[in-house]
Amino acid sequence: MLAPAPWPVSQDVAALADRASALSRAAAGPRNPLGALAAALHRIQPVARELERWRWLTPGDPEVPDLHAWLFELRNAVADAEDILDELHSRRQVGPPLSACVYATFRGPGRKLRRLAERLDRARDDSERLRPGRASAAAGCGVRSPNRVTGSVLAERKVFGRGEECDSIVARLVDDCEETCRSVAPVVAVVGHGGVGKTTVAQCVYNDARIEARFGMRAWVCVWDRSDEVELTREILQSIGCADDAPCDDGLSSLDSLQEELEKLVASKRFLLVLDDVWIDEGKTEKENRSMWKKVLAPLRSAAIGSKVLVTTRMKLVAEVLNAAHVVSLDRLRSSDCWLLLKEVALGGQPMDFPPELQEILGAIVANVKGLPLATKAIGQMISSTRSTRKWRALMNTEISDNIIISSLQLSYQQLPGHLQRCFAYCSIFPTTWRFNRYDLVKMWMALGFIQPPTDEGKGMEDLGQKYFDDLLSRSFFGTANKDQQTYYFLDDLMHSLAQHFSAHDCMKINEDVPVVIPPTVRHLSISTDYLPQLKSKYRLGRLRTLLVLRSPSLSSSHFPRKLLAKFKNLRVLDLSESDIAELPETISQLVHLHYLAFSGIANKLPKSIYRLKQLEVRDIPILLFHDNHLGRVSKFVTIKHPKHAVE
C-alpha cells in the first residue's frame, strides 16, 4: 500500500504550468506541443490542490488507496514534465531558436510532451471518481484529531525511568531565584520527539505533592490544535474552574472580557499553568506566533510571584517563541526501563518468571521500540492479550514496532509546510551515521529545485535555503554535533525512519552488495562503490536526479565507470565526497543538467569537458583542477560557467 503523498505537488504543477506557458509563447507555432502541456497543467492544478487536502485521511477510509495512487501518479507525471522542460532548456542554451528546439525535442525524447499532456488530462478525468462524498469529510481530514486531547490525571500506575527528569522540573518550578526580574510567569519547556513521554512527565510533575503544596491554583490545557487567543484563554479559564457560581464562558466572548476574567482569577495567587502539546502555527510568521502567545500569557502578570508555566512540545522553536527560561530535552528511555515498562503493561504488574525463550523474545521487542514509551506500551498491550509464544514471537517483527513509531512521529511531519516536507524527506538518502554540512545540503536542495523563488527581493535563493534549514532545525528534525570546532548536523534514527517512510518511492539507499530492486520511480540514490558496476546493466536510471556514492569497506575504487555516466541523463547532484573516486571520465559532459558536484579532498583533476556544463558548482577541491592557463587554485564552492570564468 502506498504511503500518503509525502508533500503537496500542486505548487510544482502551478510553477511548471507557468514555465511551460512562457516557453510556449516564445516558441509559437502551429504544432507547438508546449501549449498542450501548459494547458493540461493549468487544468489539473486546482484538482491537485483540492485532493491534497484529503491526503491525511485515516487508513481505514476505503477511498484512501485510490487517492494515494492518484497523487503518486501525478507526482511522477510532474517529475517527468520537469525533465522534459529541463531538456528543452538545455537544448536552447546551445544556440538554436526555441521553436527549433521544441520541434527537435518533439521528434526525439520530447515526443513525450503530447503524451504527457494526455496523461495529465486522463488523471484529471480520473479524479472525478474520488470526489463523491468528500465535501463533508474534507473539513475533518486534516491533521487534527480529538484522540490527542490530554488531561492532568496520570493514566499509568507506575512511571519508569523519569524520576530524574521529574525531580529536575519540579525543582525549577518551585525555585524563586528568577521570579523578581520577570513581569510574566517564567516558562519551563519540555522538548522531545513524539512518543517519548512528555505528557506523562508533565502529569507526574503536575500531581507531585511538592507542586500541589507550592501552587494554590493550577490549570492544565491541551493546546495542540488551538492557535487562537480567544479559544486558548477560554480553555485556561475552564481548566481553572472560573468562579464557583458561574460557567467560564457565561457572557464572555471577546478576548478582552476573557482576559479580564482570567486576570481577576489569578490575581495575587501562585499559579501553575501547564500547556501540553504546543505547536507553532505554521500559517503565521514567527513574529505573529510570538505576539499571539504574549497576549495569551499577559493576564498572568497579575499572579503572585512564584507563578510558572510548564510547556511540552516537540519543537525547540516553541521554547524560543515562549522565551523559555529553562529547556529540558527529554531523551528516550534506557533499555532497562523499557523492559520494566513492557512487563508492567504486558502483565499488569503481576510478577512472572520468564523462561529463556520468552526472555529472548522480550529482549528483541525492547530493542525494536527504540526507547519510546508510547511504542513500548502499544506492544505491551498486544502481549497482554495473549500468552501464545508463537504470537509473542510474531511481535518481534520490526515492521510492527516501526509502524507504531512512525504513527507517533508522523504528526510532526504532517504539520510542516509542503516545501519543508520535501527538503526533509530528501535527507533519507543519507546513511543514519551521516554528519552533513548545512551549506552542502542547501546547495543540493537548490540544485534539485526544492527552493521556491524568494518573494523578498533582498533575499537570494541560498539565503532562503538557509532559512529552510533553520526552520527544520528549530522544529527538531535535525540534531547537531561538534567536531574540530565545526558544527555538523544529522538525523537521529527516529527522524531518519520518518524521512524514509515518506520518501520510500523517491529515495533509496543501498548499503551492501546484496540483490536489490531499484524501482523506476526512484530519483535519489545513495550506494557504495562496490555496487556501482551493477548499475550499468541492471537498471534504467534515466530518471535519477541524485547519486551519492559512499566508500565501500570491501572495495576501493578511484575511477567512476565510464559508460555508467551516460545513463544519468537527468542527474542534478553527484556527490563523491565520501568515496575514493578521484577522477571522472570525459563523458561527464553529457550530464547537461548537473548543478552540484562534490569530490573528496583526494581529487586529482576534472576533465576539460566539464566546461560544457553551464550551471555546475563544484565543492571541496582545494588543489589545481585544470591544466588551463585561465584557471588557478580553486577551493570550496566554485561555479563553472565558461573556461575563462572560474569564480571562487
N, C-alpha and C positions, 0 to 999 in steps of 0.2 A: 504493500500500500504506500502511496506517495505521501510524504510529509506535507504539511501546509506550505503554500508558496512562501519561500524564505524571505522575500522582500517584494514590495509593490513594484510592478513593472509599468504601470500606467504613465509614470513620469518619463520613462525611457521611450515609450510609444509616442508621447507628445513631442519630445525632443527630436526623435527620428522623423516624425511627420514633418516638422518644420524644416529639418535638414533636407529631406527628400524634395519638399516643395521648392526650396531655394535652388537646388540643383536642377530641378525640372524647369524652372523659369529660365535658368541660364543655358539650358540645352533644349530650347523649344524646337519642336519638330513634329511632323505628323505621326511618327512611330515612336515617340519618346516613351519608354516604359516606366520612367521615373514618376510620371504623373499618376499612373495607375497605382503604383506603390504608395505614393503620398496620400492619395485619396483613401486607399484601404486603411492606412494607418490612422488617418483622421476619423474614419468611421468607427474603428474598433476602440479608440482611446476612451470615450465615455463609458463604453460597455466594460472595459477592463477596470476602470476606476470604480464602477458600481460593484462588480463582482468581488473585487479585492476587499471590500468592506466585510465580506462574509467568510473570509479565508480562515478565521479562527473559530468557526463553528465547532461544537463538540464532536469528537469522532463518532459518536453514536448516531448522528444525523445521517439518514440514508442517502442524502444527496452529496455528502462530503467527498466521497471518492471521485464522483464526476466533476465536481467543482475543482478539486486539486488537479485532476488530469487536464482540465481545460486551461487552467493557469500555467501548468507545466508546459503544455504545448505552445501557449502564447509566448512564454519566456524563450523557448527555443527558436520560435519564428522571429522574435525581435533580435535575438543574438545573430541569427543568420542575416537579417536585414542590415545590422551594423557591419557585418563582414563585407557585404556587397557594397555598401556605400563607402566603406574604407578603401576597398579595392578601386572603386571608381575615382576616389580622391587621389590615390597613388598614381593611377594612370594619367590623371590630369596634370600631375606635377611634372611629368617628364616632357610635356610640351604640347601635345595635340589639343585642339579646341575641345571644350567639354562635350559638344554634340558628337564629335568623332569618338571620344572616349565612351560615351553612352552606347553608341551603336556597336563599337568594338567589344565592349563589355557584354552587350546583349547577345552578340554572336558567340561569345566564349563563356566563361564562368558566369557572367552576369545574366545569362539566359534565365537564371532563377528569378529575375526581377518580376516578370509577369506571373510566374508560378507562385512566387511568394505573395504577391497581391491576391491571387486567387485563394491561397492558403489562409490568409488573414480574413478574407470575406467568408470563407467556409466556417472559420472559427466564430466569426460574429453571428452567423446564422445558427450555429450550433449552440450558442449561448442562450438562445430563446428557451430551450428546454430546462434551463437552470432557474428560470425566473418564477414560474408559478409558485405561489405560496410564500415567496420570500419577503414580500413587503413588510409583513408583520414581524418577521423574525429578524429583519435587518438591524433594528434598533437594539436588539438584545444579544447580538452575536459578536460583539467586540471582545475586549479582554477582561471586562468586569464580570464578577460572579458573586452571588450572595454567599457562596460557600466560604468566602475568605473572611467573613466577619469574625472578629475575635472578641473575647471578654477578659476580665481581670481574674476570673476563677481558674485556678491551676487544675488541669484535667488529669495530670499524671499523679499517681500515688507516690512515686519516687522520681527524683531527678538525678541523673548520673553525670558526673564529670563537669559540673558547672559551679561547684561550690566556690572556687577561687574567683571566678568572674562575678558571681552574685555578691560576694563579700566586698569586692573592689567597687562595684557600682553603688552598693548601699553606703559604703564609706564616703564616696563622692557626694551622694545625695544628702547625707547628714552633716557634711562638712560646711562650716560657716566662713572659711578663710577668704572666699572670693565675693561674699554677698554684698558688702558695703559699697563696692565700686560698680555695681550693676543696677541699672534702672529697671530692668525686667528680669524675671527669674532665669538663672543660668540654665543652659541646656547641656545634658549629658546624652550623647548619641551612641547607640549600639549598632555597629555596621557589620554585615556579613551576608554571605550568599543565601539564596532561598533554600529553606530546609535545614539550615544549620542550627536552628533553635533560638532565634532572637526573641520570639514571643514568649516562649517558655521561660527564658531568663528574666524577661520583664515581669512576667506573672510571679515568679519567685520573689523578685525584689518588691513588687507591689504588696505582696502578702507577708513580707518579712515583719516580725514583731518590732524590730527597730524602726522600720518605716511607719508602721501604724502608730507607734508611740511618738514619733517625731512630727508627723503631719496631722493637723486637725481636720484637714479636708483633702480628699483625694478624688481624682477623676480619671477614667480610662476611656479613650476614644480610639476606635479602629478607623484609620484615616484613608486607607489605600485608594479608594475611588472617589475621594472628596477633595476638590480643589477650589471650592467656593467659600469665601469668608463667612457668608451668612449660614451656610449649612454646617461648617465646622464649629462656629460659635454656638449654634443651636445644639449640636452634639455634645459639646462641653457642658452646657447648661443641663442637658438631660442626664448626663452622667453624674453630675453633682447632685441632682435631685431637685434643684431650684428651691423655692420656698415650700414648706410642708403643706401649705393650704392652696397652692395653685400649680397647674401644669406649666412646664417650662416655656411652651410657645404660646401661652394664652395671651392673645393680643399683640404678640411680638413678631414682627415680620421684617422690619428693616434692620440693617447691620447696626445702626446707631442704638436702636432700642435694645437689641440683644446684647450688645457690648456694655451698655449702661447697666443692664441687669446682672451680667457676669461680674462687672467691676464691683457692684454693691455686694454680691455674694461672697467674693473672695477678699473683700476689704479687711485688712488687719488680721487675716488668717494665714497660717503657714500652710501652703497649698502645694500638693504634688499633682502634676498633670502628666499622664503617660499618653503619648501619641504613638500608637503601634502601626507599623507597616506604612511608613510615609514614603511617598514618591514625589519626584519632580513632575510638574505638569508640563509635558513636552509641547503643549500648544502655546506655552508662554515663554518669554525670554527669561534668562536667569535673573535679570533685574526685576521683572514682573513677579517672579516667584518669591524673591526676597521681600518685595513690597507686600505681597499677599500675606506672608507669614508674620511680617512685622505688625500688620493690622490685627491678625488673629490673636497674637500674644500680647497686644497692647494693654488689655484690661488687667493683666497680671501685675501691672505696676502698682496697683492698689493693695496687692497681697503683702503679707508680713515678710520681713527679712528672713531668709532661710527657705523660701519657696523655690521649687525646682521644676524643671521639665525633663522628662526622660523620653527619648525618641528611639524607635527601632526602624532600621531602613536597610535596604540592600545597596544604597548608593552613597558613596563618600560625598557626593555633591550636596546631598540633603544636609549633612552635618555642616558643610560650608555655608549653605544658604541660611541655616538657622543659627549661624555663629556659635556653634557648639563650643563650650568651654573645655570639654573633655570628650574624647572619642575612644570607645572600646571596640577593638576589632575582634570579632568573635570567630575563633578558629573552629575547625572540625573536631569532633570527639576523638580521643585516643581509642585504639582498637580494644583495649581492656574495658573501657567504658561502654563502647558499642556492644561488646559481649554481654555485659551486665544488663544493658537496656534490652537487648534481644531476648535474653532469658526471662526478664521481668514481663515483657509483653507476651511472649510465647506461652509462658507457664503461669501467668497471673501471680507471680511472686512465690509460687509453691517450690519448695526445694526438690531437686531431682538430680540424681547421678546419671550422667550421660555415658553410655558405652563409647569406646574409642571411635567407632564408625560415625556416631552422631556428633561426637566432638569434632571430627574432621569436617562433616557437613556444615556445622555451625561456624567453624573457623573460616571456611571458604565463603560463606554468606557474609560474615563480618568484613572480610576483605573486599567484597563486591560493593558494599554500601558506602565505601569511601568516607567514612567518618560523619555521615549525615544522619542526625537523629530521625528526621522525617522518613527517610528511606528505611532505616533500621526498624522503626515502629511498623511501617507498612509490611515489611517482610515478616516481622514477628507476628502480626495479626494473621498472616497466611499460615504460618506454622501452627498457631494456636487452634486452627480449625481442623487439624488432622494429626494423628500420631503415626501416619504411614511413613516409613523410612523412604519408600520409593518416591512419595510426593515431596518429602523434605529434600531429597537429592535433586529433584527437578528444580527446586528453588535455588540451587547453586548456579543455574544458568545465568550468565551475566546479563543477558538481554532483559530479564525480568527486572533486576535491580537498575539497569541502565535506563529503562523506560520510566521507572519511578523517579529516578534522579532528574531526568530530562523534564518530566512533568513539574517538578518542584522548581526548576530553573527557568522554564520556558517563559514565564510571565516577564522576566527581566528583558528577554529578547523582544517579546511582543510589544513592550512599551516603547522601544526605540523608534525614532523616526526612520523611514524607509532607507534613506541614504546611509545611515549608520548601520542598519541591519546588514546591508550588502558588504560594507567595509569590514565589519566584524566577522561575518561568516567566511569571508575570503581567508582569514587567518588560520582556518583549519588545515591548510596545506602545510603549515609549519609543523615540524615534529614537536612533541609535547615538551621536550627539553630545550627548545629553540629560544635563544635570547636575541631579540632583534633591536635594531636601532630605529628610533621613531622616524627619522628623516628618510631612511631607506624605505620603510613601509609606505610612507606618504608618497614617495616617488613612484612606487608600484601602483598605488591607487590612482595616481594621476595618469600613468601610462595606460591603465585599463579603462579610463574614462569614468571612474567612480566619483570623481569630484564634480559636483554641479557648478556651473558657471556662477561666480560670485555676483551678488546683487549690489554689494558695496563697491563703488568704483575705486576706493583706495586700497582694496584688498585683492591680492593676486591669488592664483589657483593654489600655490604652495601654502600660502597663509591660511587659506580656507581648509586645506588638507590637514594642517597642523591643528586647526580648531576641531576638525572631526576627531583627530586622535585624542585631544584633550577631553572632548565630550565623552568618548568611550572610557578613558582613564578615570574621569571623575564619576562615572557610573559603575565603577568597579569591574569592568570587563578585562582590564589588563592589570597585571602585577608588576612590581618594579624590583630590580636587583642592581647592585653596585659592584663594579669590578674595575680596578685600576683607575679609580677616580672618575669613571664613566658610569652613567645610568643607562641600564638596558631594561627591556620590557619583555614580558612573557604572558602566555595564557596558562593558568594552572589547569590541572587535569579536568576539573569540573567545567570551566569555561571552554576548554578545548573540546570536550564532549558535546557541549551545547552548540558550538560553531560547526562541528562535524555533522550534527543532526540536521541542521538547516542548510547545509551545503552539499549534502550527500550526492546529489546528481550533477553538481558543478565542479566540485573539488575532490581530489583523491590523493592519497599518499600510498606509495609502495615502498615498504621498509625493508623487505627481504627479497631474495631471489627465489620466489615461490610462484607457482602458477596463479595467475590472476587475470581477471577480465576487466578491461578498461571500457566502460560504457561509452557510446558515441556522444553522449551529452556532456562528458567531462571537458571542461575548458581550462582548468587549472590543475597542474600535476606536479607532485614532488616525488623524485625517485633517487635511488642510489646509483652510483656509476656502474656497478656491475649489472644493472638492469637495462642500461642504455641500449646495448646491442639488440636486445629483444624487441625494442620498439620498432626497429626497421621493418621487420617482416610481418609482425602480428596485427598491427592496428592502423586504422585510418585516423590520422591525427590532425587533419586539416582545420578542425575547429579549436585546437588548443591555443590558448592565449597566454598562459604562464607555464614555464618549465623551470622547476627548481631542482638542481642536481646536487646531491649530497655525497660526501666521501663515503666509500664503502669500506667496512672493516676488513673485507677479504680481498679486495682488488683495488689497485691504484692505477689510474689511467690519466695521462696528461693530454690526451687528444680526444676531441669530440668526433664521433663517427661522421665521416664526410657526407655520405649520402643521406644521413638522417635529417640534416637541416632542411632539406628540400621539402620534407613532409610538413614542416611547421609554417605554412604559408600565412597564417593569421596570428603568429606569435607576437605578443606585445612586450612580454617580460621574460628575460633569460637570465637566471641567477646561478652562477657557477662559483660563487664566493666560498662555499663550504665544500668544494670538491678539489681534486688535484689537477683538474683540467687547466692547462696553461696556454693552449693555442687553439685557435679556431680556423677552419678552412675558409678559402675564398668564397665558398658558396653562401656564407652568411649574408652576402649582398642580396640574396633572394628574399630575405625576411624584410620586406618593404614596410611592414607595419611595426617593426621593432622600435620601441621607445626606451627601453631600460635594459642595460647590460651590466652585470656585476661579475667581476673576477676576484679571485683571491690575490693576495699580495705577491704570488709567485709567477704572475702572468709574464710571459716573455714579450710578446708583441701581438698586435692585432693586424689582420690583413688590410692592405690598402683599399680593397673593395668596400670596406666599411664606410668609406666616404659617400657612397651612394645612398646610405640610409639617412634621410633628411632630418628625422626627428629624434635620432638616437642620443641617449645620455649614457655615459659610461662611468661606473663607480669604482673607486678604490684601486687605481693602478698607479702607484707613486713611482713609476720608472719610465724610461723612454719607451713609448709605444710604437712610434712610427719612425722609419728611416726616411725622413722627408725634410727638405730644407725649410718648410713653412711651419713645422711643429717643434716645440721644445718639450720641456718637462711638464707632465700633466698629473694633477693629484685631485683626489676626492671626485666630485661630480664634474664632468665636462659635457658640454653639448656640442656635438659634431654636426655641423650643417654643411660644411664645404671644406676641402683640403686646406684652404687658406685661412680658415677661421675655427681654431680650436680654442674655446673660451674656458678659462679656469672658473 
